[in-house]
Amino acid sequence: MTQLKIGLFGFGCVGQGLYDILNQNEGFRAEVVSICVKDRTKPRKLDESYFTYDKNDILDNPEINLVVELINNADEAYEIVTTALRQRKIVVTANKKMLAEHLEELVALQEEYQTPLLYEASVCGSIPIIRNLEEYYDNELLHSVCGIINGSSNYILSKVFNEGLTYSTALRQAQDLGFAETDPTLDVGGFDALNKLCILIMHAYGLFVKPEEVFNYGIGSLSAHDFQFAREKGLKIKLLARVEKVNEDSITAFVIPQLVPREDYLFNVENEYNGVTVQAAFADKQFFMGKGAGGHPTGSAVLSDISASRYQYKYEYKKLARHRALHYTTDVRLEVYLRYHDETDLGLLQFEHIAEQYIGRSFHYVIGEVSLAHLLSIKQELASRDIFIASTGRKVEPVAEEVLAAAASEKAK
């Protein structure tokens, strides 16, 4: 068992949480040698001798054999992680954006330098979902992985739905508690969940899917009308990330608010908690729940990776080799609820089938089927409209072959 000498990048919420956990964990053989931070003026609870402001003081230090990267900037994190791997230092990171954008390259680097990169804390905070997908489900056929994987947006939705707070008040509370950033776009826009979903896709199905290939839509345009609709139907609105098999040859994935019924496990996942449901062919349905935000819950996931590294643990990526025949597709139909203002909004979504429509004095809504590929193509415009979209949760269906042929013919003209 190796004596770990740690170089830590970042001493924010998670970095401090990790340091607290290490200090309180008697008998755990790991020493934080140095902590690299940017702001020289920020008051900190540790002596100045612990800190450095030059990343090379850690990366070039031969005594340090494990690098823990916990900074916000994805580009800087990429430089730190790749440099450390090339110097054969074990790396533990929580940077989901960096991972989602560079995962294929990072998997190749681990193989080339025979040095592990662990990142349990990048997805779902304290829930060990990556380790479970890697170990427990390594030989399992998965139908779907779906869940609440952003604690900030779930906190906001819980406060609005359960306590009647306004969206802006709930957002401010989430920011004050450290669950949401000053600029909350990554959380409420579904981008944080999107990055995490791309990581889960790799471990669940062995496919590298880039964030720009996946549709994401957040909760920023929610209104009281949407909560009223959900309450009247006995539903809750949750921001969900989903990857699932469409057929034997393909999977699809998306991040979108969903109208969740009471019988769904995710209905009762509240505040900063995350919840993930794994639907498997043999193990059937299993549900994981835990805190998805906060220094100590996320720090505990970092500690788990640090602990595993003492025993030379690494991800084996078994499904990467096994699922070569699988491909990713957006050629599926979703049933969605749309709250809208006028016919131009309806025209934008190009509904293929409408099951229900309501036109009232204060708001209108429609429930019908839309193409996921089309939603992805108009993602930017959707964000600029005063509308709200949510999945009804009905099973996705592949687009009919004749529809695909007609679309291809139209594109060729």
C-alpha positions in Angstrom: 0.0 0.0 0.0 1.5 3.3 -1.2 2.0 6.3 1.1 0.2 9.1 -0.7 1.7 12.5 -1.0 -1.0 14.8 -2.4 -0.8 18.0 -4.4 -4.2 19.7 -4.3 -5.4 22.2 -6.9 -8.2 24.4 -5.5 -9.3 25.2 -2.0 -12.9 26.2 -2.5 -16.0 24.4 -1.2 -15.0 20.9 -2.2 -11.2 21.4 -1.5 -11.9 22.6 2.0 -14.4 19.8 2.5 -11.8 17.2 1.4 -9.2 18.7 3.7 -11.6 18.5 6.7 -12.4 14.8 5.9 -8.8 13.9 5.6 -8.0 15.6 8.9 -10.8 13.7 10.7 -10.1 10.4 9.2 -7.7 8.8 11.7 -5.4 6.1 10.3 -5.8 7.2 6.7 -2.2 7.4 5.3 -2.3 10.5 3.0 -0.5 13.8 3.4 -1.5 17.0 1.6 2.0 18.3 0.7 0.9 21.5 -1.1 -2.2 23.4 -2.2 -2.2 25.5 -5.4 -4.6 28.5 -5.4 -5.0 31.7 -7.4 -6.1 34.4 -5.1 -3.3 35.6 -2.8 -5.6 37.9 -0.8 -8.3 35.5 0.1 -8.4 34.6 3.8 -7.9 30.9 4.5 -8.0 28.7 7.6 -4.7 27.1 7.0 -1.2 28.5 7.4 0.3 30.3 4.3 3.0 27.6 4.2 0.5 25.1 2.8 -0.2 27.2 -0.3 1.5 27.8 -3.6 0.5 30.0 -6.6 2.5 28.2 -9.2 1.1 24.9 -10.6 4.6 23.6 -11.4 5.4 23.6 -7.7 3.1 20.6 -7.6 3.4 19.1 -11.1 7.3 19.1 -11.0 7.6 17.9 -7.4 8.8 14.3 -7.4 7.6 13.8 -3.9 4.0 14.2 -4.9 2.5 11.0 -6.4 -1.2 12.0 -6.5 -2.8 15.1 -7.9 -6.3 16.2 -6.8 -7.8 18.7 -9.2 -10.8 20.7 -7.8 -10.8 24.0 -9.7 -13.6 25.5 -11.8 -11.8 26.4 -15.0 -12.1 23.4 -17.4 -9.2 24.5 -19.7 -6.8 25.0 -16.8 -8.0 21.7 -15.3 -7.2 19.9 -18.6 -3.6 21.2 -18.6 -3.1 20.2 -15.0 -4.6 16.7 -15.5 -2.8 15.9 -18.8 0.5 17.1 -17.5 0.2 15.1 -14.3 -0.8 11.9 -16.2 2.2 12.3 -18.5 4.4 12.6 -15.4 2.8 9.3 -14.2 1.1 11.0 -11.2 -2.2 9.4 -10.2 -5.0 12.0 -10.8 -8.4 12.5 -9.0 -10.6 15.1 -10.5 -14.2 16.4 -10.1 -14.2 18.6 -13.2 -17.1 17.2 -15.3 -16.9 19.8 -18.1 -13.2 19.0 -18.7 -14.0 15.3 -18.6 -17.0 15.5 -20.9 -15.1 17.5 -23.5 -11.9 15.4 -23.4 -12.8 11.9 -22.1 -11.7 9.9 -25.2 -8.3 11.6 -25.1 -8.0 11.1 -21.3 -8.8 7.4 -21.6 -6.1 7.0 -24.2 -3.6 8.9 -22.0 -4.3 6.6 -19.1 -3.5 3.6 -21.3 -0.4 5.2 -22.8 1.2 6.1 -19.4 -0.4 3.3 -17.4 -1.5 5.9 -14.9 -5.1 6.0 -13.5 -7.5 9.0 -13.6 -10.4 8.7 -11.2 -13.4 11.0 -11.1 -16.2 9.6 -9.0 -16.9 13.1 -7.6 -17.6 14.5 -11.1 -21.1 13.0 -11.2 -23.7 12.9 -8.4 -21.6 14.1 -5.5 -21.8 11.4 -2.8 -23.5 8.7 -4.9 -20.9 6.1 -6.2 -22.6 5.8 -9.5 -19.5 5.6 -11.7 -18.0 2.9 -9.6 -21.2 0.9 -9.7 -21.5 1.2 -13.5 -17.8 0.1 -13.7 -18.0 -2.8 -11.2 -21.5 -4.0 -10.4 -22.9 -3.5 -13.9 -19.8 -4.3 -15.9 -21.4 -7.4 -17.5 -25.0 -6.3 -17.2 -27.2 -5.3 -20.1 -28.6 -1.8 -19.3 -31.9 -0.6 -20.6 -31.5 3.0 -19.2 -29.8 5.2 -16.7 -31.9 8.2 -15.6 -31.8 10.7 -12.8 -31.5 14.0 -11.1 -27.8 14.7 -11.3 -27.7 18.4 -10.6 -28.3 19.4 -6.9 -28.6 23.1 -7.6 -31.6 22.9 -10.0 -33.3 20.3 -7.8 -33.0 22.5 -4.8 -34.6 25.4 -6.7 -37.5 23.2 -8.0 -38.1 21.7 -4.5 -38.3 25.2 -2.9 -40.6 26.5 -5.5 -42.9 23.5 -5.6 -43.0 22.5 -1.9 -42.7 25.9 -0.2 -44.1 28.3 -2.7 -41.0 30.4 -3.1 -40.5 32.4 -6.2 -37.9 31.1 -8.7 -35.6 34.0 -8.0 -35.8 33.6 -4.2 -35.0 29.9 -4.4 -32.1 30.5 -6.8 -30.7 33.1 -4.4 -30.9 30.6 -1.5 -29.1 28.0 -3.6 -26.3 30.5 -4.3 -26.1 31.6 -0.6 -25.7 27.9 0.4 -23.0 27.3 -2.2 -25.1 24.9 -4.3 -25.3 27.3 -7.3 -22.7 29.6 -8.8 -23.0 33.4 -9.1 -23.7 32.8 -12.8 -26.2 29.9 -12.5 -26.5 29.2 -16.2 -24.5 25.9 -16.1 -26.9 24.5 -13.4 -30.4 25.9 -14.4 -29.6 25.6 -18.1 -29.0 21.9 -17.9 -25.3 22.2 -19.0 -23.8 20.7 -15.8 -26.2 17.7 -16.1 -25.3 17.5 -19.8 -21.6 17.1 -19.0 -22.2 14.6 -16.3 -24.5 12.6 -18.6 -21.7 12.3 -21.2 -19.5 10.7 -18.6 -22.3 8.3 -17.6 -22.8 7.3 -21.2 -19.2 6.2 -21.4 -19.4 4.0 -18.3 -22.9 2.6 -19.0 -22.6 1.9 -22.7 -18.9 2.3 -23.7 -19.6 5.2 -26.1 -17.8 8.6 -26.3 -20.5 11.2 -26.9 -19.6 14.9 -27.1 -21.8 17.4 -25.1 -22.7 19.3 -28.4 -24.3 16.0 -29.7 -26.8 15.8 -26.8 -29.9 17.9 -26.4 -30.2 19.8 -23.1 -32.9 22.2 -21.9 -33.1 23.7 -18.5 -35.5 25.3 -16.0 -34.7 29.0 -16.5 -38.0 29.7 -18.3 -40.3 28.0 -15.7 -43.4 29.9 -14.7 -46.2 29.6 -12.1 -48.4 28.2 -14.9 -46.1 25.2 -15.3 -46.2 24.4 -11.6 -50.0 24.8 -11.6 -50.3 22.3 -14.4 -48.0 19.8 -12.6 -49.9 20.1 -9.3 -53.3 19.6 -11.0 -52.0 16.4 -12.6 -50.4 15.1 -9.4 -47.0 15.5 -10.9 -43.7 17.2 -10.0 -41.2 18.9 -12.4 -37.7 17.5 -12.1 -34.7 18.2 -14.3 -33.6 14.8 -15.5 -30.7 13.4 -17.5 -31.4 10.2 -19.4 -29.5 7.7 -21.6 -31.3 4.6 -22.9 -31.2 1.9 -25.5 -33.5 2.6 -28.5 -32.9 -0.9 -29.9 -30.2 -3.5 -30.0 -27.9 -1.2 -32.1 -28.4 2.3 -30.7 -28.8 4.5 -27.7 -30.1 8.0 -27.2 -29.6 10.6 -24.5 -31.0 14.0 -23.5 -31.3 16.4 -20.5 -34.8 17.9 -20.1 -37.3 18.8 -17.3 -39.8 15.9 -16.9 -43.2 15.7 -15.4 -42.6 13.0 -12.8 -45.5 10.9 -11.3 -45.8 10.0 -7.6 -44.9 6.4 -8.2 -41.5 7.2 -9.6 -38.6 7.0 -7.1 -37.4 10.4 -8.3 -40.7 12.1 -7.2 -39.4 12.3 -3.6 -35.8 13.3 -4.3 -35.7 16.9 -2.9 -33.4 19.8 -2.3 -29.7 19.3 -3.1 -30.1 15.5 -3.2 -29.5 13.5 -6.4 -31.2 10.3 -7.4 -30.4 7.8 -10.2 -32.4 4.9 -11.5 -30.7 2.1 -13.3 -32.9 -0.2 -15.4 -31.1 -3.4 -16.2 -32.0 -6.6 -18.0 -31.1 -9.0 -15.2 -30.8 -6.9 -12.0 -34.1 -5.0 -13.0 -34.6 -1.6 -11.5 -32.2 -0.2 -8.8 -32.3 3.3 -7.3 -29.4 5.3 -5.8 -29.9 8.5 -3.8 -27.5 10.9 -2.0 -26.4 14.5 -1.6 -25.3 15.8 -5.0 -23.9 19.2 -3.8 -21.8 20.5 -0.9 -18.2 20.4 0.2 -18.4 17.3 2.5 -20.6 15.1 0.3 -18.5 15.7 -2.8 -15.3 15.6 -0.8 -16.3 12.1 0.4 -16.4 11.0 -3.3 -12.9 12.5 -3.8 -11.7 10.6 -0.7 -13.1 7.4 -2.1 -11.0 7.8 -5.2 -7.9 8.7 -3.2 -8.5 5.6 -1.0 -8.9 3.3 -4.0 -5.7 4.7 -5.6 -3.7 3.2 -2.7 -4.6 -0.2 -4.0 -3.8 0.7 -7.7 -7.5 0.8 -8.6 -8.3 2.1 -12.1 -11.3 2.1 -14.4 -11.2 -0.8 -16.8 -13.7 0.6 -19.4 -14.8 -2.9 -20.2 -17.9 -1.7 -22.2 -15.7 0.4 -24.4 -14.4 -2.8 -26.1 -17.6 -4.8 -25.8 -20.0 -2.3 -27.3 -18.3 -1.4 -30.6 -21.4 -2.1 -32.6 -23.5 0.4 -30.6 -24.1 3.9 -32.0 -25.6 7.1 -30.7 -28.8 8.5 -32.3 -31.2 11.4 -32.0 -33.6 9.9 -34.5 -36.2 9.3 -31.8 -39.5 10.9 -30.9 -40.3 12.4 -27.4 -43.7 13.3 -26.0 -43.4 16.8 -24.5 -45.5 19.4 -22.7 -45.1 22.9 -24.2 -46.3 26.0 -22.5 -46.5 28.7 -25.2 -47.9 32.0 -26.4 -48.7 31.9 -30.1 -48.7 29.7 -33.2 -45.1 30.6 -34.1 -44.0 28.6 -31.0 -46.0 25.6 -32.1 -44.5 25.9 -35.6 -41.0 26.0 -34.1 -41.2 22.6 -32.5 -42.8 20.9 -35.6 -45.1 18.6 -33.6 -45.6 15.3 -35.4 -48.7 14.4 -33.3 -50.7 16.4 -30.8 -52.5 14.4 -28.0 -53.8 17.3 -25.9 -54.2 21.1 -26.3 -55.4 23.9 -24.0 -55.9 27.5 -24.9 -56.7 29.8 -22.0 -56.7 33.5 -21.2 -53.4 33.5 -19.3 -51.5 30.6 -20.9 -51.6 27.9 -23.5 -50.2 24.4 -23.5 -50.0 21.4 -25.8 -48.8 17.8 -25.3 -47.5 16.0 -28.4 -44.6 14.2 -30.0 -41.5 16.0 -31.4 -38.3 14.9 -33.0 -35.3 14.9 -30.7 -33.0 15.6 -33.7 -35.1 18.7 -34.4 -35.0 19.8 -30.8 -31.2 19.6 -30.9 -31.1 21.6 -34.1 -33.1 24.5 -32.6 -31.6 24.4 -29.1 -30.3 28.0 -29.3 -33.6 29.4 -30.4 -35.5 27.5 -27.7 -33.4 29.2 -25.0 -34.4 32.7 -26.3 -38.2 32.1 -26.3 -40.6 32.6 -23.5 -41.8 29.0 -23.5 -41.3 26.0 -21.3 -40.8 22.4 -22.4 -40.9 19.3 -20.3 -40.9 15.6 -21.2 -44.0 13.6 -20.2 -41.7 10.6 -19.5 -43.3 8.4 -22.1 -40.9 5.9 -23.6 -38.9 7.3 -26.5 -39.7 5.8 -29.9 -37.4 5.6 -32.9 -38.5 7.8 -35.9 -40.1 5.7 -38.6 -37.8 4.7 -41.5 -40.1 6.5 -44.0 -39.9 9.7 -42.0 -36.1 9.5 -42.0 -36.0 8.8 -45.7 -38.2 11.8 -46.4 -36.0 14.0 -44.2 -32.9 12.9 -46.0 -34.5 13.4 -49.4 -35.5 17.0 -48.4 -32.0 17.8 -47.1 -30.5 16.6 -50.4 -32.6 19.0 -52.5 
